[in-house]
Amino acid sequence: MTITQLEYAVAVATYKSFIAAAEKCFVTQPTLSMQIQKLEDELGVILFDRSKHPISITEIGALVIEQARQALAQTSKIYEVIGQEQNQMTGMFRLAVIPTVAPYIVPQLLNRMAGKHPGLTLRLIEAETAQIIKMLQNGELDAGLVSTPLEQLSIREYPLFYESLVGYFAPGDPALAHREIQPKDIRIEELLLLREGNCLRNQVLDLCSDQVEKLQQNRPYRYESGNVETLIRVVDTVGGLTVLPELATYEFSEEQKERIRYFGGEEPVREISLVTSHYFVRNSVLQSLMDEILSLVPEKTKVKKQNRKIPRIQSAKLLQ
C-alpha cells in the first residue's frame, strides 16, 4: 500500500470518475486504474462499483476511503513540521470565499499575500457556503471564509470579525426619515434579495419572518441576484430596498451613504470566520491569512484576539 495509491483512491471517491480523478492527479487514466486495482488486490476488497455511472463506493470502500483521508492528512503533517521549523510559507493553498465577502476582501488579500509570501501560491475561488463545506470535507480545499456558525462537526471554525447588516433604501424612501430603523421598516414586498443558497438571504429573511409571504408582492417582477453589487445598482436605478453587509458600503459615494440606515436596538450582525476541516494542519499559513484579513476590516468589528489566534503546534504533537 502506498501514499500514491491512497491519493488516487480518494480522488476517485471525490470525483466519482476514474477519468476526472486521473486529470486531477495529473496521471493517465490507465495508470490510476492500475494502482487502484493493486490496492484492491492487496486489501482483498472491492472499493468501487465500476458498473454504475457515476461510479459508486462500496460499503467497505467507504470505510477504507475515510481511513485513507485521515492517513493522508497525517502524512501531510510531516511537511507542516518542516515548514514550521524552517519558517517557510510555500506551496499551494486553496481558499474559497463566499460571494458576499469576496469583493471586499479578495483583491487586497491577494496583493498582500503575494507581497509578503512570494513562495506561497494562493488559489482562490468564490463559492456558496454549502459548496465550501462539501469541498472541505472532500479535501478539495484548505480553508474557507464564510459566515458562521455552520454547526458542522467535521468543520473547525476560527471567528475573525462581526459585520453589521444595514438597510439600504432608494431616494425618498419613508424609512430615511429616521436615523435608525427597525425590522418592521424592511417592507418585504419591496425587498430585493440574494438568490436561494446564499446564507445572507436567510439572515435577512429571519429579520422579516412574519412577512415572508409578502415577498416582492407589490412589484411587477420578482428579482433575486447572486451578487450584492447588482442589488445595490437595482435599488439605485429602479427603486426598492435591500439589506447589505456593512463591508459592501465602505466605498459608497456620499449620496449613497445618506441612504444607509443602521438597525436600532439589537443590531443584526453576521460572524465571519475562516473554517477548515479537522484534518487541516497548515496552521502557519492559516494564521497569516487571519492577520491579513483582519488588517482589512475596522478595529471595532474584530473578534478578541485570544478567541481567534491559532496556537503554534509543537513538532512532537504534529507527529502523534
Secondary structure by P-SEA (a helix, b strand, c coil): ccaaaaaaaaaaaacccaaaaaaaacccaaaaaaaaaaaaaaacccccccccccccccaaaaaaaaaaaaaaaaaaaaaaaaaaaacccccbbbbbbcccccccccaaaaaaaaaaccccccbbbbbcaaaaaaaaaaccccccccccccccccbbbbbcbbbbbbbbbcccccccccccccccccccccccccccccaaaaaaaaaaccccccccccccbbbbcccaaaaaaaaacbbbbbcccccccccccaaaaaabbbbccbbbbbbbbbbbcccccaaaaaaaaaaaaaaacccccccccccccccccccccccc
